[in-house]
Amino acid sequence: MNEAARRPIFRRRKMVNMIMTGVMGAAAVIAVIPLVLIVFYVLWNGFGSLSLSLLIEDPNSPGRPGGGVRNALTGSAIMVGLGVAIGAPIAIGCGVFLAEYGQNRLGTVLRFLVDVLAGMPSITIGLFMYALVVLPNKQFMAIAGALALAIILLPIVARITEEMLLLVPRGLREAAYALGAPRWRTVIRIVLPTALPGIVTGLMLALSRIAGEAAPLLFTSLGNQFTSTDLLRPIDALPSRIYSYASGPFDYWHEQAWAMSLLLVLFILVVSLGVRAIAGSKVTVRQ
Amino acid sequence: MAVTGADAPRRSRSIISGGRHFADNAFIGITGAAALVVLLIIVGLFYELISRSWSSIEANGLNFLFGTNWNPSQGQFGAGVFIVGTAITSISALVLATLVAVFVALFLVEIAPSWLARPIGYMVELLAAIPSVVYGLWGIYVLGPFLVTFVGPAITNTLGAVIPFFDGTPRVTGLLPAIVVLTIMIVPTIMAISRDVIGAVPGSQREGILALGATRWEMIKIAVLPYARSGVIGGAILGLARAVGETLAVTLVIGNRASMPDSIFAPTYTMASVIANQFQEADGETHRAALLEVALVLLAMTFLINVVARLLVWRVTNGQRAVVVE
């Protein structure tokens, strides 16, 4: 070791370096702890309260333990499915436009608006649908909830579609053009199919996001004690039932809330792990 | 013609077959219409909220923003408490979460080998995928009691002895659990963006300062952080927007009382939580209109925060993304 290395200032610099390295490592540990704790408690409390009757029965009248949340499971499935069915085509169209015709000022503005929409609080989107659909019809209904979920899904899928389309190698397009294909045909037959795996993973991630949204449903689909499939009537949903049970007075409600959380978190973990396996680390969902 | 870009087909191709021009234009029209839906939604959101809350805007005026009495049965609508509640919870969460998230991002980019960085990054991102209500449930039944027994007394005994705001009786629901839950919820947002912008700092920047004999921390402090600063700030502001708009997790743990918090343990409301808690049982049109005005204020606030954040993030990452694509 040379003379300079033994000077106190050098030792201090090394010390600071070591301390800060430790701080950064500690931050990583601290950031991971909540996830471990939340997943642990959801698994622990959730599995304890999970039962077959939870899945296949409607809720008992409040205060009478037992019963299930079939209404919430079917309601969530219907609204999430409908939300994807409504939102995905628009989102993909939007993504195609941004990728194909958006490399200009108009595209920059639209892209910006999509990002801004992605950042809007979901509860205000719920109120928007309340004002637009529920108030004029004087009726809470499933379709209003599905529309709110579609709006939440729209910006997420639009941006992922755009990015996936831009990743398609240019040679593929040029080959299509060389064969005389017009641009729309090239996009539909060559570019979209090539980008399809990426778009599908984006859809899955957006789906898992809207499956967990309760705030936009409180004033649109409202909730329902019974299993319903009528799109023009109130319908139940898993996250909003977790919310009402968690803040309710009965112990068996809390237990069922944990069990529902378990179902929801498992669904999201499976989707997200599946997506990871397919797409590697290319796609992530951000709120 | 709207078709631009280097790889657009030449216009002369339409001479070969006349129908193509029409089909291409129709395709632009259809996808463009889908893109315009986004604009319609944003305009519609503001329009509906303004028109539905107009009676409240007229009746309450500026008193709505600065008044602190919220008493629907008496016809008093001052949303000041909710605005203060939102500000305290989200700014505290922002500060705490940014501290953790930036260090995590630095750890993942600069220190951790990829076999470690990948799973940790993935786990932190998974936190963003857990639904808000699940955080709320966990907040009431696990975090709340934990804070009451362990963290609450520690705060009152140390900080509380000096600053009255940190004194009081720890409760399961109130400001403190809301801040902690929000912090946990926005760490992934800030971490992910910080990681991207820190990763985008050119390697030559690092090599240059290392060649001058800097330690790794000096390299981060002098060469990396200043370069990534505006991107990191943008990420933090996006986290702030998320905290401001976060609804159910906060509603479950904040205690829901329309009074100005006098202590970090006191129950209060945020804008989003008062809407979630009162809208369904709103008594009468004026109460409903007032809650819609709260939503309007919330929307305007997140809109502004988002615009600022996006501009900052874009300034850093946009140029770099163009390079990747081309």
Interface residues (C-beta under 8 A of the other chain):
Chain A: R13 K14 V16 N17 M20 T21 V23 M24 G25 A26 A27 A28 I30 A31 V32 P34 L35 L37 I38 Y41 V42 N45 P89 I90 A91 I92 G93 C94 V96 F97 L98 E100 Y101 G102 Q103 N104 L106 L110 F112 L113 V114 D115 V116 L117 G119 M120 P121 S122 I123 T124 I125 L127 F128 A131 L132 L135 I151 L154 P155 A158 L166 L167 R170 R173 E174 Y177 G180 P182 R183 W184 R185 V187 L205 S208 R209 A211 G212 E213 A214 A215 L218 F219 L222 P239 S240 I242 Y243 A246 S247 H254 A257 W258 S261 L264 V265 I268 L269 S272 R276 S281 T284 V285 R286 Q287
Chain B: A2 V3 T4 G5 D7 A8 P9 R13 I16 R20 A23 D24 A26 F27 I28 I30 T31 G32 A33 A34 A35 V37 V38 L39 I41 I42 G44 L45 E48 L49 R52 L99 V100 A101 F103 V104 L106 F107 L108 E110 I111 A112 R118 I120 Y122 M123 V124 E125 L126 L127 A128 A129 I130 P131 S132 V133 V134 Y135 G136 L137 W138 I140 Y141 V142 I184 V187 P188 T189 M191 A192 I193 T215 R216 W217 E218 I220 L238 A241 R242 V244 G245 E246 T247 L248 T251 L252 A272 I275 A276 F279 Q280 L292 A295 L298 L299 T302 F303 I305 N306 V307 A309 R310 V325
